[in-house]
Amino acid sequence: MPGSSLEVADIFRAHGAAWRAANAGHISLNQFKVMSAIERCRTAALGGHVARCADCAHEHIAYNSCRNRHGPKCQAGAAKTWLAAREAELLSVRYFHLVFTLPKQIADIAHQNKREIYNLLMRASADTVIKIAADPKHLGARAGMISVLHTWGSAMTHHAHMIVPGGGLSTDGSKWISSRKNFFLSVRVLSRLYRRLILEGLTKLHKAGKLQFFGEHAGLIDRNTFAGPKPVLAYLSRYTHRVAISNSRLIRFGARRVTFRVKDCRLKGAGRHTTMALVHPPVPDPRAAQRPAPHPPLFRKRQPCSQYRQDQAAA
């Protein structure tokens, strides 16, 4: 199947029912609703409208969209509205682009504790910038920011984007205090405070019984300047109203495998653009329960419920 015509809806329509049956009891009602909305999006099931040419009487049918937050074809208008509103808020100063990351151990916890961990990430990253910027030894100003939680990168990673003006208001609000031209705040100082706030927040959540499980954790931060705030806002607008996998990234799918394009921003060169395959085990045959179970072998290799395999694009 050509990659250019493949859509997430095609995969859901072809294998969604079998996947839902195989995972019965482990899928939330909201997940059912999202899959149903994407399957029905821009089809006759949701109705539509007909445009007719007054000269030749040619008719074109446009089916209605589902307008679901997770629909790959339903968020372009909302993204443009968000981008226009944020651009109107920009100041005539230099901006810096900060990226606060979560290590894999904490990202794994977030899958089961989304509200707690994502709230902690956003609060800790904002408090880090505000506290360090307010310190007279660094900037001595009240900083402002725009933060966007990015729960999926091209390779399904977790991080928060933040754009910050290069300066802030004085304590009494009477003047603007600018940072250095190509330097906002020390990465080392930001990293130490951010790491401490993340660990303290995780400890408090765990002691309060608000986490379902707890594992090894650490914190990382990355910061870099950029050409200007508008390109970053345009970049962020693609994620504030977009889903993890857009239709244009899909390459092919079969009974158990979906292959799509990914970009690892941490790498440079040829390995930056790769493909990723999502593989699901076979759906159990309901007739198997009627057959006598074979004698189990002495050792049996355990298989995960699902696995991700990253392949090179040339594979």
Wavefront OBJ file of the C-alpha trace (Angstrom):
o trace
v 0.000 0.000 0.000
v 1.568 3.336 -0.977
v 2.674 5.443 1.983
v 1.156 8.612 0.549
v -2.424 7.254 0.664
v -2.225 5.296 3.914
v -4.114 6.743 6.901
v -4.464 5.867 10.569
v -8.170 5.335 9.878
v -7.312 2.602 7.334
v -5.399 0.670 9.993
v -8.175 1.098 12.550
v -10.839 -0.067 10.094
v -8.815 -3.099 9.026
v -7.565 -4.297 12.409
v -9.270 -2.197 15.091
v -12.013 -4.696 15.884
v -9.552 -7.583 16.301
v -7.222 -5.446 18.421
v -10.064 -4.342 20.697
v -11.200 -7.940 21.107
v -7.676 -9.088 21.964
v -7.287 -6.298 24.539
v -10.775 -6.437 26.037
v -10.736 -5.281 29.626
v -7.588 -3.189 29.126
v -9.027 -0.402 26.953
v -10.732 2.647 28.459
v -14.027 4.072 27.247
v -12.210 7.174 25.971
v -9.895 5.012 23.882
v -12.897 3.250 22.372
v -14.432 6.628 21.529
v -11.234 7.913 19.898
v -10.861 4.834 17.714
v -14.523 4.985 16.703
v -14.272 8.702 15.866
v -11.174 8.218 13.685
v -12.734 5.245 11.878
v -15.869 7.278 11.060
v -14.120 10.584 10.369
v -14.936 12.083 6.960
v -17.112 9.160 5.927
v -20.801 8.888 5.133
v -21.374 7.714 8.721
v -21.010 11.317 9.937
v -22.958 12.895 7.087
v -21.690 15.685 4.887
v -22.619 18.342 2.375
v -22.724 18.562 -1.413
v -21.182 21.345 -3.498
v -22.571 21.692 -7.046
v -21.136 23.740 -9.899
v -23.729 26.171 -11.252
v -22.344 25.853 -14.812
v -21.697 22.147 -15.376
v -23.692 20.696 -12.454
v -20.654 18.728 -11.264
v -21.112 17.640 -7.667
v -18.517 17.190 -4.940
v -19.376 15.462 -1.652
v -17.460 16.573 1.451
v -18.049 14.386 4.488
v -17.974 15.856 7.971
v -14.957 15.408 10.231
v -15.122 13.930 13.721
v -13.442 16.986 15.303
v -11.894 14.694 17.884
v -8.783 16.007 19.640
v -6.854 12.922 18.517
v -8.011 12.914 14.895
v -5.064 13.278 12.472
v -7.156 15.356 10.027
v -9.136 17.556 12.421
v -6.720 19.945 14.161
v -5.301 22.221 11.438
v -7.776 25.037 12.093
v -7.321 24.908 15.865
v -3.529 24.962 15.457
v -3.703 28.092 13.274
v -5.933 29.829 15.817
v -3.537 28.976 18.651
v -0.528 30.162 16.654
v -2.134 33.514 15.816
v -3.060 34.124 19.463
v 0.447 33.342 20.716
v 2.157 35.477 18.050
v 0.025 38.422 19.190
v 1.549 38.043 22.674
v 5.189 38.196 21.554
v 7.398 41.041 22.765
v 9.968 42.870 20.645
v 12.888 41.175 22.418
v 15.171 38.191 21.895
v 13.678 34.829 22.897
v 15.257 31.583 24.054
v 14.019 28.035 23.482
v 14.314 25.641 26.434
v 13.531 21.923 26.391
v 12.967 20.096 29.697
v 13.167 16.323 29.404
v 12.153 13.304 31.456
v 14.435 10.235 31.553
v 13.014 6.920 30.446
v 12.395 5.680 33.997
v 10.102 8.597 34.827
v 8.527 8.560 31.365
v 7.540 4.954 32.021
v 5.890 6.003 35.297
v 4.027 8.738 33.431
v 2.161 6.196 31.322
v 0.350 5.027 34.453
v 0.297 8.392 36.256
v -0.233 10.944 33.494
v -1.917 13.698 35.466
v 0.559 13.603 38.367
v 3.778 13.312 36.359
v 2.854 15.796 33.628
v 1.683 18.341 36.206
v 4.985 17.858 38.016
v 6.973 18.329 34.800
v 5.218 21.577 33.913
v 5.337 22.966 37.446
v 8.999 22.041 38.046
v 10.196 23.469 34.713
v 8.349 26.759 35.262
v 9.500 27.093 38.884
v 13.086 26.423 37.816
v 13.165 29.283 35.315
v 11.251 31.698 37.577
v 13.462 31.077 40.634
v 16.799 31.220 38.825
v 15.809 34.282 36.810
v 14.702 36.073 39.990
v 18.096 35.517 41.647
v 20.165 38.756 41.410
v 23.282 36.633 40.850
v 21.849 35.490 37.503
v 19.250 37.905 36.101
v 17.307 39.490 38.949
v 14.050 39.743 37.007
v 10.553 38.269 36.907
v 10.573 36.019 33.847
v 7.602 35.003 31.722
v 7.243 32.007 29.430
v 5.074 29.932 27.109
v 5.197 26.204 27.899
v 3.850 23.288 25.867
v 3.781 19.708 27.101
v 4.998 17.446 24.300
v 3.962 13.915 25.283
v 5.153 12.428 22.010
v 8.100 13.198 19.811
v 8.669 11.616 16.432
v 10.215 8.675 18.298
v 7.575 8.759 21.112
v 9.582 10.643 23.741
v 8.361 12.930 26.552
v 9.485 16.524 27.086
v 8.269 20.073 27.621
v 9.048 22.985 25.300
v 9.355 26.490 26.675
v 10.076 29.789 24.965
v 11.272 32.558 27.266
v 11.932 36.228 26.517
v 15.559 37.214 27.056
v 14.891 39.189 30.212
v 12.084 40.173 32.549
v 10.520 42.871 34.673
v 12.340 44.284 37.684
v 11.013 43.387 41.129
v 9.007 46.617 41.362
v 7.823 46.294 37.746
v 9.272 49.664 36.759
v 11.767 48.560 34.093
v 12.822 45.774 31.762
v 16.019 43.870 32.592
v 17.638 42.232 29.564
v 19.781 39.131 29.567
v 23.018 38.879 27.634
v 22.646 38.701 23.862
v 23.291 34.981 23.395
v 22.942 33.777 26.981
v 19.876 33.522 29.176
v 20.634 31.416 32.264
v 23.283 28.853 33.209
v 22.415 25.346 32.031
v 24.251 23.855 34.997
v 22.307 25.924 37.515
v 18.987 25.244 35.782
v 19.733 21.516 35.627
v 20.522 21.202 39.322
v 17.370 22.982 40.483
v 15.136 21.232 37.941
v 16.495 17.821 38.972
v 15.936 18.599 42.651
v 12.366 19.806 42.081
v 11.521 16.703 40.034
v 12.916 14.340 42.668
v 11.256 16.192 45.545
v 7.955 16.190 43.669
v 8.177 12.461 42.949
v 8.943 11.747 46.605
v 5.945 13.777 47.772
v 3.641 12.072 45.272
v 4.901 8.653 46.339
v 4.519 9.354 50.064
v 1.009 10.683 49.442
v 0.098 7.454 47.656
v -0.640 9.237 44.389
v 1.679 7.070 42.255
v 0.751 3.566 41.248
v 4.410 2.499 41.135
v 7.834 4.041 41.606
v 11.204 3.417 39.947
v 14.641 4.854 39.395
v 14.473 8.498 38.360
v 16.667 11.386 37.301
v 16.278 14.670 35.478
v 17.823 16.174 32.392
v 17.526 19.589 30.808
v 18.578 20.960 27.469
v 18.625 24.582 26.410
v 19.530 26.360 23.196
v 18.878 29.656 21.534
v 17.150 29.910 18.178
v 16.575 32.295 15.292
v 13.391 33.797 16.728
v 10.185 32.979 18.614
v 7.856 32.751 15.600
v 9.494 29.644 14.066
v 9.319 27.885 17.446
v 5.684 28.882 17.935
v 4.925 27.509 14.479
v 6.733 24.306 15.467
v 4.810 24.016 18.730
v 1.475 24.691 17.025
v 1.898 21.403 15.155
v 1.802 19.573 18.494
v -0.707 21.550 20.568
v -3.484 20.271 18.293
v -1.976 17.181 16.699
v -1.722 13.459 17.359
v 1.343 11.267 17.755
v 1.380 9.738 14.266
v 0.161 11.740 11.305
v -1.032 10.016 8.149
v 1.941 11.348 6.146
v 4.383 9.367 8.326
v 2.741 5.987 7.721
v 4.576 3.685 5.308
v 2.742 0.342 5.354
v 0.803 -2.015 7.578
v -0.025 -5.694 7.722
v -1.902 -8.044 9.999
v 0.477 -7.507 12.935
v 2.874 -4.690 11.994
v 2.623 -0.940 11.330
v 5.711 0.802 9.945
v 6.143 4.581 10.056
v 8.858 7.236 9.719
v 10.574 8.726 12.777
v 13.231 11.376 13.333
v 15.621 11.129 16.286
v 16.514 14.747 17.075
v 19.383 13.605 19.295
v 21.292 12.211 16.308
v 22.983 13.898 13.386
v 23.666 12.598 9.904
v 22.228 9.580 8.118
v 20.916 7.887 11.262
v 18.685 10.838 12.143
v 15.823 9.667 9.893
v 14.766 6.058 10.493
v 11.663 3.930 10.544
v 9.914 2.341 13.494
v 7.715 -0.752 13.449
v 4.954 -1.397 15.962
v 4.477 -5.157 16.225
v 1.575 -6.862 17.978
v 1.401 -10.577 18.833
v -1.141 -12.743 17.014
v -4.752 -12.488 18.159
v -5.588 -15.680 20.097
v -7.876 -18.115 18.311
v -11.025 -18.523 20.450
v -11.283 -22.145 19.233
v -7.959 -22.909 20.906
v -9.682 -23.099 24.297
v -11.673 -26.101 23.031
v -8.548 -28.043 22.129
v -6.535 -30.065 24.684
v -3.621 -28.004 25.954
v -0.218 -29.445 24.925
v 2.245 -30.437 27.627
v 4.256 -27.290 28.444
v 7.968 -27.375 27.672
v 10.460 -27.272 30.527
v 11.450 -23.703 29.616
v 9.374 -21.169 27.718
v 10.554 -17.737 26.638
v 8.189 -14.998 27.806
v 6.932 -12.655 25.105
v 5.906 -9.029 25.798
v 2.353 -7.899 25.083
v 3.721 -5.553 22.437
v 7.159 -4.546 21.326
v 8.729 -1.695 19.479
v 11.513 -2.308 17.047
v 13.456 0.455 15.424
v 14.873 -0.279 12.023
v 17.172 1.737 9.846
v 15.422 3.429 6.954
v 17.432 1.377 4.506
v 16.101 -1.879 6.000
l 1 2 3 4 5 6 7 8 9 10 11 12 13 14 15 16 17 18 19 20 21 22 23 24 25 26 27 28 29 30 31 32 33 34 35 36 37 38 39 40 41 42 43 44 45 46 47 48 49 50 51 52 53 54 55 56 57 58 59 60 61 62 63 64 65 66 67 68 69 70 71 72 73 74 75 76 77 78 79 80 81 82 83 84 85 86 87 88 89 90 91 92 93 94 95 96 97 98 99 100 101 102 103 104 105 106 107 108 109 110 111 112 113 114 115 116 117 118 119 120 121 122 123 124 125 126 127 128 129 130 131 132 133 134 135 136 137 138 139 140 141 142 143 144 145 146 147 148 149 150 151 152 153 154 155 156 157 158 159 160 161 162 163 164 165 166 167 168 169 170 171 172 173 174 175 176 177 178 179 180 181 182 183 184 185 186 187 188 189 190 191 192 193 194 195 196 197 198 199 200 201 202 203 204 205 206 207 208 209 210 211 212 213 214 215 216 217 218 219 220 221 222 223 224 225 226 227 228 229 230 231 232 233 234 235 236 237 238 239 240 241 242 243 244 245 246 247 248 249 250 251 252 253 254 255 256 257 258 259 260 261 262 263 264 265 266 267 268 269 270 271 272 273 274 275 276 277 278 279 280 281 282 283 284 285 286 287 288 289 290 291 292 293 294 295 296 297 298 299 300 301 302 303 304 305 306 307 308 309 310 311 312 313 314 315
